[in-house]
């Protein structure tokens, strides 16, 4: 988090992904912030990617 109180790109936060639609993640899990710092400071949403410790192959070509 930056000194001005806004999360910055690369920070990791615990996020509750609820409500969800379809097969989206519903659990609380860590997520890394991908949106840039200017976006984070001035807009009410962030772009994040949920993280997992699951390393199994999801698709046959993985």
Secondary structure by P-SEA (a helix, b strand, c coil): cccccccccccccccccccccccccccbbbbbbcccaaaaacccbbbbbbbbcccccccccc
